[in-house]
Amino acid sequence: MRQADFEFSKSFGTDVVVSVRQPITFPLRHTTSIVFHHIVERYNIPEFAHEPLLKELEKFIEQERNRDFLKLYSEALDELTDGSIDVNELCGQLDQAYRKHVSTYAEPSFPDDDELFGQAYHRVVHSADAEELMRLEQSFALAVSTEVDKKNAVLKRMDEELIKNTEIGLQKLGPDIPQTITQMQGTHIRNRELVESQWNSCISELKRIQRRELRAFVMSLEERRSSSGTGCEPTTQPVICPVTDLPGTKGRIKTPQRTTTERHNEPWSQSFTVQLGRQLRTTCNFRLIRADPMSLLNNLGFLSKEFEYLDQSNSPADDLAERLSNALGLYSHELNGMVVIVDKRINSFRGINRRLAEACERSTEFHFPDLDCQLASIQETINRLGPRQPGTVNDDTLAEACLAVNSGQPGRSREPAHGDVYITKHSNLAGGIGGLAGGGGGISVIFHLVQDESPDQDEGRIRSGTPLHCSLSAILRACFDYDITTLSMPLLLVPSLREHMNASWRARRAESVFKALKGALMDLSTWRGPTIRSVQFLAPTELSDNELEAFGHTINASFLQPVPVIVPS
């Protein structure tokens, strides 16, 4: 390792001179962007000098890197010419590295247990054994949901008992009453945490057993199908009885229902067919729907309250059909994604994060890690990345970030920045708006878009280069790369409506969202081919029908509409 001094001096006008002298260690352990932000923060560089400073810094780093490369190249060449390096050994290392890097020559990689299970599950759901598998999953979900309801009932009784005892204590007179109530509340919190931990442990053990038994059942079906060569019915009973044979059901299944709450407005939707491009046009379907994203995050078997009017029965047969539709699309090339707006706290289950956690808790996740494990992995990644905002970089944080990245050890717990997106994968979430929108399958991918109160929100418009604009482009790129053909997203890209978000603000916001979406879709369709076939905009439930119709006119004005060809008879 060596140090080189970076020097920069430039005059701006007659009175302003910006001078920088900063030692930089080579080889670099961090990116040029982090070094630039570190220099700006340390020397308090004005904004008008950022561009020339960045150009000089990039030029300096490139020169120093070339110098290190030439030095290593000359040393290697000298060792090769004087015979200190065995040429045959060097060629063997090069050949081995080439064979490992090029997939054509590399040894075939054998699938792990998860890949084998996914392949077997995909074949089973496309065979005659699919109904038997769906009934098994249905019985598993009912067992977990029952335990979750019991846990919630116990915790609710404890909370009600605390409220009752607190009210009785407040009615008494005495100097020791406040201290007694405080001690009682502290005891309640400790007991509640203990009881909740015990229930969570039992539910986790039940899910672990279900996951193991379902995998064994799927692999046994696959082995039987492979040996017989046909998709005949299994000759043995499944590892758990069907739902119709569960104790206490008496021949019928009681599918849990959510209670209907009062809605702001009646359901409303409108569909559009738009074309992207001028010469090589691609077609995409838009749907403008009045719905709250929080009410659409439901476990399989629950009917969203926003769309209960479609089917009031929610019978076990409908549950099986929904599970089969979700299973058929799980390992397909037509996945469903959804964008939710969250705050910076990853593990704080509030708002839509809490609704998602409650939905995932009610059944076993058979195909992906549990939600808690996924969020913990995301938190570790954020800790390794370190600070990425110019205002948070200094000598201590820069050294800590570099140490964490190089050692692979997470530093202190950090928060994602405004505009960051992290992804969670699910196989037990319902489609929510499938009946209304005409789609199939459940929500497999959720894009968590981190958002805070910032100037671009107050203005309303999403300008090019802002965090939200970059986030929307990144989400669409992920959809194109990973076969997500249906994407549901909030129309205004806000978690909820605020006081300053009046009608004019909402109009500007919706127009800027449509323009940003159009630019990203046209760019991705040109270079990667058409993948997204449907985008569903979820409008806030507080909006009126007239305002939603105005948004529909904005879509017609922002996108090219196909013109039907009328052939004379």
N, C-alpha and C positions, 0 to 999 in steps of 0.2 A: 504494500500500500504506500502511496505517496500523496503529497499535497501540492496543489498548484493554486496560485493566487489569481482570482478573477478580478479584473479591474475594469471599471466603466466610468466614464466621465463625459458629460455632454451638457451643453448650454441650451437652455430654452428661453428665448428672448434675451433681454439684457440684464435681468436681475436674478434669474433662477439657474443654478448650476447643480446638477445631480451627479454625485461622485460616490462610487462604491468600490470597496476593496475587501473581498471575502475569500478566505482560504477554503478550498473544496477538496475533499479526499477522493482519490481515484484508486480502484474502480468504484463507481457510484453504487451505493446500496439503496438508493431511492430514485424516484423519477425526476425528470427535469422540472415538471410542474411543481412538485413539492419543494425543490430547491429554490425555484423562482418565488413562490409564495413566502418561503422562509426569509429570503433577502428583502422582499417588499415589506414584510412585517418588522424585520430588524432595523432597517435603515429608514423606515417611514417614507417610502418612495411615493410621490404623487401619482395620480392615475394617468396623467398625460404622458408620463415617462415609462409606463408599463410596456408598451409595444416595442420601442427601441431597446429597452433593457432585456426583454425576452429574446429578441433576435440576437443580440450580442452574447447572451448566455448560451443559447443553443449553438451558436457558432463556436464558442469557446469549448463547450463540452464535446462537440464533434471533433475538434482539433486534438484535444487531449486523448480522446478515445482512439483516434487514428494513430497517435504517437505510441500509445500502449500496444496497439496491434502490430505496428511496424517493429517495435522492440521485440515482442514475442516471436514474430515471424523471422526476424534476423537471427535470434538465438536458436530457434528450431532449425533454421537452414544451416547454421554453423555446426550444430550437433549432427546433422544428417551428412554433411560433407566430410567431417573429420572422422566419421565412423563410430561415434559414441552411441548412436541409436541403431538398432537392428532393423533393417528395412523390411524384412519378412514379418517380424513381429508387428511393425507399424501397419503393414498391409492387412495382416490378420485382424487387428483391432478395427481398422476401417471397414473391412468386409463384415465383421460381426455387427458393428453399429448400423451399417446400411441395411442388413437383413432384419434387424430389430425395428428400424424406422419405417421401412417400406412394407406395406401390408401384403404385397404379393409374395414376398420371400419370408415373411415372418411365420412362425409356427402358429397353427390355428389355436385360438383361445377357446377353451371349453366354458360353456355357460355355468354360472353358479346356481345355487339352489333357488334364488329369487327368479332368475331368468327361466329356469326349467318350470317353476310353478306358473309363471306368467304364460308361457307357451302352452302348457297343459290346460290351464284355465280357459284360454282363448279357444282351444279346440273343443273343450267340453261344452261351453256355452253355445257353440254352433252345432251341437249334436242333439240326439234325442234325450240325453241325460240332463239337459239344461233345466227343465222344470224341477227335477229332484234337487239339483244344486240350489236353485232359487228358494225352494221351500226350506232347505237347510239354513241358508243365510237369513231367511225370514224368522225362523225359530231362534237363531242366535241373537238377532237384533231385538226380538221381543224379550228374551231373557235379560239382556243388558239393560234395556229400557226399563224393565220392571225394577231392577236393582237401583237404577238411578232415581226413579220415582220414590222408592223407599228412602233413599238417602236424603232427598230433598224434603220429604215429609218429616223425617226425624229432625233435620236442621230447622225446619220451619216451626216445629213444636218447641224446640229449645228457644228460638227467638221470641215466640209468643209468650213463653213462660217468663223470660227475662223482662219483657215489657210489662207483664202483669205484676211481677214482684217489684219492679221499679215504681209503678204507679201506687202500689200499696205502701211502699216505703216513703214515697213523697208525701203521703197523707198523714204520716206520723210526725210528731214534734220531738225535737231533741237535738243537742249539739253534735251527736255522733252519727246522725242520719246521712250527711253527705259522704263521710268516710265509709260507712257501711255500704252505701250504694256503689261507690267506686270499687270497693273490694268485691262486691257481688258481680259487677260488670267484668272485672279482671278475671274472676273465676270462670265466668261464662265464656269468655273468649278462649281461655285455655282449654276448657272442656269441649267447646265447639271445634277447635282445631284438632283435638285428639280424636273426637268422633268422626269428623270429616276425613282425617287421615286414615282411620281404620276402614271406613267405607271405600275410600279411593283405592286402598290396597286390595280389598276384596274384589272390587270391580276390575282392577288391573289384572289380577290373577285369573278372573273369569275370562277376560279378553285373551290372555295368553293361552289358556286352554282351548278356547274356541279357534284361535288362529292355528294352533297345532293340529286340531282335529279336522278343520276344514281343508288344510293342506294335505293331510293324509287321505281324506275322502276324495279330493280331486285327483291325487296321484293314483289312487286305487282305481278310480273310474278310467283314467287314461291308460293304465296298464291293462285293464280288462278290455278296453276298446282296441288296444294295439294287438292283444293276443287273439281276440276274436275277429278283428278286421272289420267289424261293423259297430254301429252305435246302438246296440241293443240295450235293454233295460238291465240294470245291475241285478245280480242274483243274491246279493247280501243286503241287509238293511244298512242305512247310513249310521254314522256314529252317534247321531242324536235323533230322537223321534221327530216326525213332521209336526208342524204347528197345530194341525188338527188333532193330534194325539197328545198334546201337552196337558198335564194335569190342570184342571180348573177351567179349561176352555169349553168343555161340554159340546164339542163338535163344531164350534165356530170361533173365529178369531176376533178379538176386540182390538182393532187397530187404534192406537192413540190418536186423538184429534186435538187440535189447538182450538181454543175458544175464539169465537169471532168477536172482534172489537170493532168499534165504530170507525169508519174510514172517512177521510176528509172529502173524497169525491168517489164517484163510481169508476170502475175500471175503464180505461181508454187506451186505444192503440191504433196505429196507422202504419201501413207498410209502404215502402218505396223500392223501386228498382232503378239503380243508377248505373252509369257507365263511366269507367275511368280510362283516360287516354284519348288521343285524337285519331291516330291511324290504327294501331293495334289495340282495340278496345276490350276491356274486361268488364264483366257484369258483377255487381255486388248488391245484396239485399240489405236495406236498412229498415229497422222497426223502431218506431217511437212509442214508448210504452210508459204509462203512468204507474210507477211502482217504487216502493222503497227497497233498496238493496238489502237492508237488514231483515226484512220480512221474507226474502227469497232464500235465505240460508237456512235450509231445513234438512233434517235427516231423511233418508229414504223411508217412506211409509207415512210421512206427515204431509198434509196439504197446506200450501201457503194460504194465509188468510186473505191475501190480496186477490186470490183467484179461486176462492171457495165456490163462487157461483158457477164454475164450470162443472163441478161434480160434488154433490153434497154427500154422497154415500161413502167414498173412500174405502171401498170394500177390500177384503184380502186379495181378491182377484186383481184389482187395480194395483195393489201393492206388488204382487208378483210380476205384473206386466211392467211396472216401473223399474223394478229390480232387473228384469231381463233386458230392458232397453238400456239401462246403465251398464250392465255387464257386456252387452254386445259392442258398445262403443268404447269400452275402457282401454282395450289394446288395439284400437283401430286407428285410422288416419283421419278421423273426423272427431276431434275433441272439442269440448265446450270450456270456455274460459270466462272469468268474471273479474272486473276491476272493482276494488273496494278502497275507500279513502280512510286512512288510519293516521294516528298521531305518531310521535317519535318513540313512544314506549312500546317495545316489542312484547314483553311478557306481562304487561298490565292488561288484564281482560276487562276492558271497558267498551261500551258501545257495540260496534259491529264485531270487534274481536271477541267480546264476551258471547255474543250470539253465535259466532262460528265455533267457539269452544264448546258451548252447550250442545250444538248440533252434532259435533264430532264425538262427544262423550256418549251419546245415546246408542252407539253401535260400534262394533269392532272394525278397525281399519285392517283389512286383509292384504293389501297390495302395497302400501307405502308406510313409512314410519308414522308413529302417532304425532299429533299436532305439537305436543310439548317437545318431542325430540327434534322435529323440524325447526321450531322456533329457537331451540337451544343451539342448533348448528348454525342458524343464521346469525345469532348473537355472537358466536365465536368468530365467524367470518368478519363481522363488523369490527370486533375488537382487534383482529389482525390487521385490517385495513388502516386503522388509525384515523386521525383527523384528515378531512379532505377540504375543509373550508379555509380560505386565506386568513380569516380573523382568529383562528384557533391554533396556528402553527407558531411555535417558538422553539428554542434550543432543547428544552426538556421533552416536549411532546414529539419533536422530530426524532430525537435519539430513541425514545421509547417506542415509537412506531416502527423504526428500522429494526430495533432489537426484536420486537414481537414478530415481524414478518420473517426475519432471517431464522429465528429460533423455532418458529411455529407455535410459540406459546402465546396465549391471549393476554393482553394487558388489562387495564381496568375496564370495567363495563362502559361501553360507549353507546351512543344513540345514532341511528341513521340520520342523514341530512335531508333537508327539504328537497323533494323530487326523487329520492331513492325509491327503488322498487325491489321488493323481495317476493318470492314465489313459494306457495305451499301447494302440495299435491294431495288429492282426495279421491276416494272411491265410494264414499258412503253419503254423499250429498245429493239431494234431489235436484231435478232440473229447474224447479221453481216455476218458470213461465213456459214450459214446454207445450202445455195444452193450448195456450193463447198464441204463442209465437210459431207453433208448428214444428219446433225442433224435437230432438230425441236425445235421450241419455241425460245423465246428471252432470253437475259441474265438476270437472276433473282438475282444473288449474285455477287458482285464485291469485291475482296480482295485487299485492298490498302496496298501494301508492302512498308514500309518506308525504304529508302536507301540513304546513303550519301557516300561521298568519303572516303573510309577506306582502310587499307592495304589488306584485303582479296579481294577487287576489283582489286587492282593493280596487285596482284599475279595472278589472273585469276581463280585459283582453289577454290572451295567451300569445305573446310575441315569440318570434323565432329566436332560439337560443336560451330561452328561459328554462328553469328546471322542469316545469310541467310539460313544456313542448318537447324537451328531450326525453322525458319519461314516457310520454305517449308514443313517440317514435320507437323507443326501446321495447315497449310492450308489443307493438305491432310487429317488430322484427322477430321477437320471440314467438309470436303466433305463426309467422311464416316459416320459421325454422323447425317448429315442433308440431306441425299439423293441427293447430287450433283453428278450426274453420268457423266457429261461432263465438263471438266475443260480446259480452254484456258489460256495459260501462255506464256510470252516472253521466247524465247529459251535461251538467254544469261542472263536473269534476270538483265538487265540494261535498264535505260530509253532511252538512245541513244548511238550510237557508238562514242568513243573518239579517239584521235590521237594515244594513246598508245595501243589501242585494235586492234592490227594487226591480221593477219591470224592465227599465232601460238597461240596468246592469246585467240582468239575466239575458236580455236579447244580445248584448255585446258578447257576453260569455259564450252563449250557444253558437253564435256565428264564428267566433274564433276557434272553438272546438271543432266545428265542421271543417274550417279551412285547414287547421293543423292535421286533421285526420285525412283530408283529401290529399294534401301534399305527401304525407307519409305513405299512403296507400298507392299513389301513382308511382312513387319512387320504388317501392318494394315490388309492385306488380311488374315494373319494367325489367328489373334485374333478377328477380327470383321467381317470377311466374305467379299466376293467381292461386292463392291459398285460402284467404279469408273469403267466405261466401256470404256471411251474415254478420252484421253489427247491430246490436240492440241497445238503444239509448234509453236509460231509465230516468224518467223525469220525476222530480219531487212530487209527492202526493198533494202538496198544497196548491199546485198550479191549476188554473181553471182550463176548461175546454177551449176557450178562445185563445188563450196564450199558447196552448199546445198546438192548435191549428196554425198559429203564427210561426211556430218553430217548424212545422211541416212545410210552410211556404219558404222558409229559409233554406231547408234542405233542397227543395226544388230549384231555388235560385243559385245554390252553391255547387250543385252537381249536375252533370249532363244526363238528361232523361232520354231513354230510348224512344225513337219515333217509329210507331208501327207502320208497316208497308201495306197499303191497301191495294189489292190486286183486283182490277175490274173483272166482272163476270163476263 
